[in-house]
Amino acid sequence: MKKIKFIQIQFLSYREKRGLTINLDYHVVIIKGANGSGKSSLIKSLYYSLGTEIEVWPQRWLDANIIYLLKFKIDGITYQSLRIGNEIILYNCDGSFRFRSKNSWEVSDKLTELLGIEFQMLDNENNVRVIPLGFLFAPFYIDQDRGWNSVWNSFYKIGIPNGKSTAQLYHAGIYTDSYNNAKNRLILIKKEIKECTRSIELIKTFIRQLKKQFDKGSINYDINKFNAEKKELVEKSEELKKLQKKHLNELSELYNQKISLEFQLQQLDNNISEIEKDYLFALQQRNILICPICQSKVENSEVGRYEMLLDIDQSKDLRLNLQSNLDDLNRKIDAVENKTQVVVEKIVAIQNLLAIKRENYSFEDVIESLVNQKLHDVIDMQRNKLMEEKNKKILLEHSLNESLSRLNNKEKQKNIEEKFSNSINKAYIALSIPNSNPKPNKITGVVKGVGSAAPRCIIAYNYSMLEIINENSRALFAPIVIDSPRQSSIDAETMKKMNNYIIKNKPVDSQLILGINKDDEFDATNCHLIEIESNIPLLKEEEYQGVKKNIEKLLSNSFFK
């Protein structure tokens, strides 16, 4: 099991010309601040920098258009994760580029590969996916806005519906990679068996209807009905062609916008490069600059050079916005192209039907022709093929069930569930949770807390799971990040007791980052305290240049050049 530790996080806003560096290289970090101080935004940024999705952000934080840089270690090896909008760029310890992507599944693939994790889950379309980051980091983060509603609920847009229980059993060490792979394969096989059965039943129904028609001695068909159907197909085809034309016009307009945005981006890159060259040239010259072409003289002042730097920053902030607009435009183009493809497929289908009807054949002629081509033999062959395929899949289903029985270590699961039960019983007692709040009787059970006891029930479950993960999991152990345990009007003494429990009961050698209200108290002394002042911007003007230089050094070969 690999361990992650957060070392440092940096924030950069070109728009506000502010930056911030927070040192996190401690076993326990306490972040104190009042509501609105930026404490929660700072905490939300940690796992967000690695590629997870956070639902609720303060609007003023979003307006700052912030770039995030998280420095972290995996088993002592340092990496850096840079997040710009939806893009994640990962660097090695020396700053060398490792990968970049705007696709959340690609980020999950790369990060889990780095962690040596191969656990797979099925998405809502039954595609096999590596465990998404929202479930990979679910045990370790409690978000201020979502995390106190229910357990492991802090991230959103995870991409795997109803996957929480699978993730819980995986982190607990009950589900192994081999067991879960067999389980996923069994789900897919059962789906394929249902599809085969459905196809076989359709064929049987068709054969029964066909035999009934032949039993009548002939196939009767209304020619007027035939002509009406043909007319309807022609009209539908014309409607679809109009719709296709509309989509093509829309695509033309979108592509024109795309060309314009790409041209603006290229011009902006050129402008940034030229201004940077002018600035470096001005630094090396005396107080008067002489144009090498027209020989005119211009004053080389500090104000002029500062204005050059402002132009560079403004240009880079504008470039971020233009790139975001281009990304949105590309998504619109993809959507319209998909619609166009659907229309084309419908037109082709109709034209294929008309190809038969244009020959002025009746349905009687078509059916008689198919009968002459031994229709029954073809159908029987297809049915037999489906039956054979279904039988093979049923055998595979039995084999997978046997594999699951062998791989399912019931004794191990029983021991882990017992440890969890003992741990959560102790946690409920230690946190003085009233008996009116029922304890979950298993790892995948529901946590039901009432009133001021609700957040303590969440902590009791999470810390019991962290104990199980630390002892049994082969996945990973990441920093425990908890934001704002003060929920539901908890009194000061209970809050202090809860904070002490969170700090003192974290697993040995794990990292804890705890965000609390400025008035909340705790007894622990061996921790790093960060106090955030109210009514003062979290990001600082004086840190802007230093953070900007560090981030642009990483970006120099992959973004602005």
C-alpha positions in Angstrom: 0.0 0.0 0.0 1.5 3.3 -1.1 1.2 6.5 1.0 0.6 10.0 -0.2 1.7 13.1 1.7 0.9 16.7 0.8 4.0 19.0 0.9 3.0 22.3 -0.4 0.2 24.1 -2.3 0.5 27.3 -4.4 -2.2 29.5 -5.8 -1.8 32.0 -8.6 -4.3 34.5 -10.0 -3.2 36.5 -13.0 -6.5 38.4 -12.9 -5.9 39.7 -9.3 -2.1 39.6 -9.5 -1.9 37.7 -6.2 -0.3 34.5 -5.1 0.0 32.2 -2.1 2.2 29.4 -0.9 1.1 27.2 2.0 3.6 24.7 3.5 1.9 21.4 4.4 4.9 19.3 5.2 3.7 18.2 8.7 1.9 15.2 10.2 -0.8 17.5 11.6 -1.8 20.8 10.1 -4.6 22.8 11.7 -6.1 25.6 9.6 -8.2 28.1 11.7 -10.3 30.8 10.2 -13.8 32.3 10.3 -16.5 31.8 7.7 -15.6 33.7 4.6 -11.9 33.8 5.3 -11.0 31.4 2.5 -10.2 28.5 4.8 -12.6 26.1 3.0 -11.5 27.2 -0.4 -7.9 26.4 0.5 -8.9 23.0 1.8 -11.1 22.2 -1.2 -8.2 22.9 -3.4 -6.0 20.0 -2.2 -7.7 17.0 -3.8 -9.1 19.3 -6.5 -5.5 19.9 -7.6 -5.2 16.1 -8.2 -8.2 16.0 -10.5 -11.2 15.3 -8.3 -14.4 17.5 -8.8 -15.7 19.7 -6.0 -19.3 20.9 -6.4 -19.5 24.1 -4.3 -17.1 27.0 -4.5 -17.4 30.6 -3.4 -18.2 32.8 -6.4 -15.4 35.3 -5.6 -12.9 32.3 -5.6 -14.2 31.2 -9.0 -13.9 34.8 -10.3 -10.2 35.0 -9.4 -9.5 32.4 -12.1 -7.0 30.6 -9.9 -4.2 28.2 -11.0 -3.3 25.5 -8.5 0.1 23.7 -7.9 0.2 20.9 -5.4 3.5 19.4 -4.4 3.1 15.9 -2.9 5.0 12.7 -2.2 4.2 9.1 -3.0 6.3 6.8 -0.8 8.9 9.6 -0.5 9.1 10.4 -4.2 8.0 14.0 -5.0 5.6 15.0 -7.7 3.8 18.2 -8.7 0.3 18.5 -10.0 -0.7 21.6 -11.8 -4.4 22.4 -12.4 -5.5 25.0 -14.9 -9.3 24.9 -15.4 -10.2 21.3 -16.2 -6.6 20.4 -17.2 -4.3 18.4 -15.0 -0.5 18.5 -15.7 1.7 16.2 -13.7 5.5 16.8 -13.2 8.3 14.7 -11.8 10.3 15.9 -8.8 12.8 17.7 -11.0 10.0 19.6 -12.8 10.2 17.5 -15.9 6.8 16.9 -17.7 5.0 13.6 -17.0 1.5 13.9 -18.5 -1.4 16.3 -19.1 -5.0 15.7 -19.8 -8.5 17.4 -19.6 -10.2 14.0 -19.5 -11.1 12.8 -16.0 -10.8 9.1 -16.9 -7.3 9.7 -18.4 -6.2 11.5 -15.3 -7.6 8.6 -13.2 -5.7 6.1 -15.4 -2.4 7.9 -15.1 -2.6 8.6 -11.4 -3.7 5.1 -10.5 -0.9 3.7 -12.7 1.5 5.9 -10.7 0.1 4.4 -7.5 0.2 0.8 -8.8 -3.6 0.5 -8.5 -5.5 -1.7 -11.0 -8.9 -2.0 -9.4 -11.7 -1.6 -12.0 -15.3 -0.7 -11.9 -18.2 -0.6 -14.3 -19.6 2.8 -15.4 -23.3 3.5 -16.2 -22.8 2.0 -19.7 -21.1 -1.1 -18.3 -17.7 -0.1 -19.7 -14.8 -1.2 -17.5 -13.0 1.7 -15.9 -10.2 2.1 -13.5 -11.5 3.3 -10.1 -12.3 7.0 -10.4 -10.4 9.5 -8.3 -13.7 10.4 -6.5 -13.9 6.9 -5.0 -10.1 6.5 -4.7 -9.8 9.5 -2.3 -13.4 9.2 -0.8 -12.2 7.8 2.6 -9.8 10.6 3.2 -11.8 13.8 2.6 -14.8 15.4 4.3 -16.0 18.5 2.4 -17.6 21.4 4.3 -20.6 21.5 1.9 -21.2 17.9 0.9 -19.2 15.7 3.3 -21.4 16.0 6.3 -24.6 14.9 4.6 -23.5 11.3 4.3 -20.3 9.2 4.4 -17.9 9.3 1.4 -20.0 12.0 -0.3 -17.5 14.9 -0.7 -16.7 14.6 -4.4 -19.2 14.7 -7.3 -19.2 13.9 -11.1 -17.5 10.6 -10.1 -18.8 8.8 -13.2 -19.7 5.5 -11.5 -23.4 5.3 -10.3 -24.1 3.3 -7.2 -20.4 2.4 -6.8 -19.9 3.5 -3.2 -20.4 0.1 -1.6 -17.9 -1.5 -4.1 -15.4 1.2 -3.2 -15.9 0.7 0.5 -15.3 -3.0 0.3 -12.2 -2.4 -1.9 -10.7 0.1 0.5 -11.4 -2.2 3.4 -9.4 -5.0 1.8 -12.4 -7.3 1.2 -12.6 -6.9 -2.5 -9.4 -7.9 -4.3 -8.5 -7.0 -7.9 -9.0 -10.6 -9.1 -12.4 -11.0 -7.2 -13.7 -7.7 -8.6 -12.6 -8.4 -12.1 -14.5 -11.7 -12.0 -17.5 -9.9 -10.5 -17.4 -7.3 -13.3 -17.1 -10.0 -16.0 -20.0 -11.9 -14.5 -22.2 -8.8 -14.6 -21.3 -8.3 -18.3 -22.0 -12.0 -19.1 -25.4 -11.9 -17.5 -26.2 -8.9 -19.6 -25.1 -10.6 -22.7 -27.2 -13.7 -21.8 -30.3 -11.5 -21.5 -29.6 -9.9 -24.9 -29.2 -13.4 -26.5 -32.5 -14.6 -24.8 -34.3 -11.4 -26.1 -33.0 -12.0 -29.6 -34.1 -15.6 -29.6 -37.6 -14.7 -28.4 -37.9 -12.1 -31.2 -37.0 -14.7 -33.8 -39.5 -17.2 -32.3 -42.2 -14.5 -32.4 -41.4 -13.7 -36.0 -41.5 -17.4 -37.0 -44.9 -17.8 -35.3 -46.4 -14.8 -37.2 -44.9 -16.0 -40.5 -46.4 -19.4 -40.1 -49.8 -17.9 -39.4 -49.7 -16.0 -42.6 -48.7 -19.1 -44.6 -51.5 -21.1 -43.0 -54.0 -18.7 -44.6 -52.8 -19.8 -48.0 -51.6 -16.4 -49.2 -50.3 -13.1 -48.0 -52.7 -10.2 -48.5 -51.4 -6.7 -48.8 -53.2 -3.4 -49.4 -51.4 -1.5 -52.3 -52.9 1.8 -51.1 -51.4 1.2 -47.7 -48.1 0.4 -49.4 -48.1 3.7 -51.4 -49.0 5.7 -48.3 -46.1 4.2 -46.4 -43.8 5.0 -49.3 -45.0 8.6 -49.3 -44.5 8.9 -45.6 -40.9 7.7 -45.9 -40.2 10.2 -48.6 -41.6 13.1 -46.5 -39.6 11.9 -43.5 -36.5 11.8 -45.6 -37.0 15.4 -46.7 -37.6 16.6 -43.2 -34.3 14.9 -42.1 -32.4 16.5 -45.0 -33.7 20.0 -43.8 -32.5 19.2 -40.3 -29.2 18.0 -41.7 -28.8 21.3 -43.5 -29.6 23.2 -40.3 -26.9 21.3 -38.4 -24.3 21.8 -41.2 -25.0 25.6 -41.2 -24.6 25.5 -37.4 -21.3 23.6 -37.8 -20.1 26.1 -40.3 -20.7 29.0 -37.9 -19.0 27.1 -35.0 -16.0 26.3 -37.1 -15.7 30.0 -38.1 -15.7 30.9 -34.5 -13.1 28.2 -33.8 -10.8 29.6 -36.5 -11.2 33.1 -35.1 -10.4 31.9 -31.5 -7.4 29.9 -32.6 -6.1 32.9 -34.6 -6.6 35.1 -31.5 -4.7 32.6 -29.4 -1.8 32.4 -31.9 -1.7 36.2 -32.1 -1.7 36.4 -28.3 1.1 33.9 -28.0 3.1 36.0 -30.5 2.4 39.2 -28.6 3.5 37.6 -25.3 6.7 36.4 -26.9 7.4 39.9 -28.5 6.7 41.8 -25.3 9.0 39.5 -23.3 11.8 40.0 -25.8 11.2 43.8 -25.7 11.3 43.7 -21.9 14.5 41.7 -21.8 16.0 44.1 -24.4 14.9 47.1 -22.3 16.6 45.7 -19.2 19.9 45.6 -21.0 19.8 49.1 -22.4 20.4 52.6 -21.0 17.8 55.3 -20.3 17.2 56.0 -24.0 16.2 53.3 -26.5 17.0 53.9 -30.2 14.8 52.1 -32.8 17.2 50.1 -35.1 14.9 50.9 -38.1 13.8 54.5 -37.9 16.5 55.7 -35.3 13.8 57.4 -33.2 14.5 57.7 -29.5 12.3 56.5 -26.7 12.8 56.9 -22.9 13.6 53.6 -21.3 11.9 54.2 -17.9 10.9 51.8 -15.0 7.3 52.8 -15.6 7.5 51.7 -19.2 9.1 48.4 -18.2 6.5 47.8 -15.5 3.7 48.5 -18.1 5.4 45.7 -20.2 5.0 43.3 -17.3 1.4 44.3 -16.8 0.8 43.7 -20.5 2.3 40.2 -20.2 0.2 39.3 -17.2 -3.0 40.6 -18.8 -2.2 38.8 -22.0 -1.7 35.5 -20.1 -5.0 35.9 -18.2 -6.8 36.7 -21.5 -5.2 33.6 -23.0 -6.6 31.4 -20.2 -10.1 32.8 -20.9 -9.7 32.3 -24.7 -8.5 28.7 -24.2 -11.6 28.1 -22.0 -13.9 29.5 -24.6 -12.2 27.3 -27.3 -12.7 24.2 -25.1 -16.4 25.1 -24.7 -16.7 25.6 -28.5 -15.0 22.2 -29.2 -17.6 20.6 -27.0 -20.4 22.3 -28.9 -18.9 21.2 -32.2 -18.7 17.6 -31.0 -22.4 17.7 -29.9 -23.6 19.1 -33.2 -21.5 16.6 -35.2 -23.1 13.8 -33.2 -26.5 15.1 -34.0 -25.6 15.4 -37.6 -24.3 11.8 -37.6 -27.6 10.6 -36.1 -29.6 12.4 -38.8 -27.4 10.9 -41.6 -27.9 7.4 -40.2 -31.7 7.9 -40.2 -31.6 9.2 -43.8 -29.5 6.2 -45.0 -32.0 3.8 -43.2 -34.9 5.4 -45.0 -33.2 5.4 -48.3 -32.4 1.7 -47.9 -36.1 1.1 -47.4 -37.0 3.2 -50.4 -34.5 1.4 -52.5 -36.8 -1.7 -52.2 -40.0 0.3 -52.6 -38.8 2.2 -55.7 -38.8 -1.0 -57.6 -42.6 -1.1 -57.1 -42.5 -4.4 -55.3 -45.3 -5.1 -52.9 -44.6 -6.6 -49.5 -46.1 -9.8 -50.9 -43.4 -9.9 -53.6 -40.7 -9.3 -51.0 -41.9 -12.0 -48.7 -42.3 -14.5 -51.5 -38.8 -13.8 -52.6 -37.4 -14.3 -49.1 -39.4 -17.6 -48.9 -37.8 -18.7 -52.2 -34.4 -18.0 -50.6 -35.2 -20.4 -47.8 -36.1 -17.8 -45.2 -36.8 -20.5 -42.7 -33.4 -22.0 -43.0 -31.7 -18.7 -42.5 -33.8 -17.9 -39.4 -33.2 -21.3 -38.0 -29.5 -21.0 -38.5 -29.5 -17.6 -36.8 -31.5 -19.0 -33.9 -29.3 -22.0 -33.5 -26.2 -19.7 -33.6 -27.7 -17.6 -30.8 -28.6 -20.6 -28.8 -25.1 -21.9 -29.1 -23.7 -18.5 -28.1 -26.1 -18.4 -25.1 -25.1 -21.8 -23.9 -21.4 -20.9 -24.0 -22.1 -17.8 -22.0 -24.1 -19.8 -19.5 -21.2 -22.1 -19.0 -18.9 -19.1 -18.6 -21.4 -17.7 -16.0 -21.2 -21.0 -14.0 -17.4 -20.9 -14.2 -17.3 -17.2 -13.0 -19.6 -18.1 -10.1 -17.3 -20.8 -9.1 -14.3 -18.5 -9.4 -16.1 -15.9 -7.2 -16.8 -18.6 -4.6 -13.1 -19.5 -4.5 -11.9 -15.9 -4.4 -14.4 -14.8 -1.8 -12.6 -15.2 1.5 -15.6 -15.2 3.8 -13.5 -15.7 6.9 -11.4 -12.7 6.1 -14.5 -10.6 5.4 -16.0 -11.7 8.7 -12.9 -10.7 10.6 -12.7 -7.3 8.9 -16.4 -6.6 9.5 -15.9 -7.6 13.2 -13.0 -5.3 13.5 -15.0 -2.5 11.9 -17.9 -3.1 14.3 -15.6 -3.1 17.4 -13.9 0.1 16.1 -17.1 2.0 15.5 -18.5 0.9 18.9 -15.5 2.4 20.5 -15.7 5.6 18.4 -19.4 6.1 19.3 -18.5 5.8 23.0 -15.4 8.1 22.7 -17.4 10.7 20.9 -20.3 10.5 23.4 -22.8 9.8 20.6 -26.3 9.1 22.1 -27.9 5.6 21.6 -30.7 7.2 19.7 -28.3 7.3 16.7 -28.1 3.8 15.4 -24.6 2.5 14.4 -24.1 0.8 11.0 -23.8 -2.9 11.5 -21.5 -3.4 8.5 -19.0 -1.5 6.4 -21.6 -0.7 3.7 -24.3 0.2 6.2 -26.0 3.5 6.3 -24.9 6.1 8.9 -27.9 7.8 10.5 -27.0 10.7 12.8 -29.6 13.2 14.2 -28.9 16.8 15.0 -25.6 17.7 16.6 -24.7 14.0 16.7 -24.7 13.7 12.9 -21.1 15.0 12.3 -19.8 12.9 15.1 -21.4 9.8 13.5 -19.6 10.7 10.2 -16.3 11.0 12.0 -16.9 7.7 13.9 -17.5 5.9 10.6 -14.6 7.5 8.7 -12.1 6.9 11.5 -13.2 3.3 11.9 -12.8 2.8 8.1 -9.4 4.5 8.3 -8.3 2.0 10.9 -9.5 -0.8 8.7 -7.8 0.7 5.6 -4.5 1.1 7.4 -4.5 -2.5 8.5 -6.0 -4.3 5.5 -6.0 -2.2 2.3 -3.7 -2.8 -0.6 -4.8 0.4 -2.3 -3.3 3.6 -0.8 -3.4 5.8 2.3 -3.8 9.5 1.5 -3.8 12.6 3.7 -6.9 12.9 5.9 -8.5 16.2 5.0 -11.4 17.3 7.2 -13.1 20.7 6.8 -15.4 22.4 9.4 -16.5 19.7 11.8 -18.6 22.4 13.5 -22.0 21.5 12.2 -25.6 21.5 13.6 -24.9 23.9 16.5 -22.4 21.8 18.4 -21.5 23.3 21.8 -18.0 24.4 22.5 -17.1 21.5 24.8 -18.4 18.8 22.5 -16.6 20.5 19.6 -13.3 20.5 21.5 -13.7 16.8 22.4 -14.4 16.1 18.7 -11.3 18.0 17.5 -9.2 16.2 20.0 -10.5 12.8 18.9 -9.8 13.7 15.2 -6.2 14.7 16.0 -5.3 12.0 18.5 -6.9 9.0 16.8 -5.5 9.4 13.3 -3.5 6.3 12.2 0.2 6.3 13.0 2.4 8.1 10.4 -0.7 9.4 8.5 -1.1 13.1 7.6 -4.0 15.1 8.9 -5.2 18.5 7.6 -8.0 19.8 9.7 -10.0 23.0 9.1 -11.8 24.5 12.1 -13.5 27.7 13.1 -11.4 30.5 14.6 -13.1 30.0 18.0 -12.8 26.2 18.1 -10.3 24.8 20.6 -8.2 21.6 20.9 -5.5 20.3 23.3 -2.9 18.9 20.9 0.4 20.8 20.8 2.4 18.8 18.3 0.9 20.3 15.2 1.4 23.1 12.7 -1.1 25.9 13.1 -2.2 28.1 10.2 -4.4 31.0 11.2 -6.3 32.8 8.4 -7.3 36.4 9.1 -10.8 37.6 8.2 -11.6 40.5 5.8 -8.1 40.1 4.2 -7.7 38.4 0.8 -6.3 34.9 1.1 -3.9 35.4 -1.8 -1.2 38.0 -1.3 0.1 40.6 -3.7 3.6 40.3 -2.3 3.7 36.5 -3.1 2.5 37.0 -6.7 5.9 37.3 -8.5 7.5 34.3 -6.6 4.6 31.9 -7.2 4.2 33.2 -10.8 7.9 32.5 -11.5 7.7 29.0 -10.1 4.5 28.0 -12.0 5.7 29.6 -15.3 8.9 27.7 -15.1 6.9 24.5 -15.2 4.6 25.8 -17.9 7.4 27.3 -20.1 7.7 24.2 -22.4 4.0 23.2 -22.5 1.7 26.2 -22.3 2.8 29.7 -23.3 5.5 28.8 -25.8 
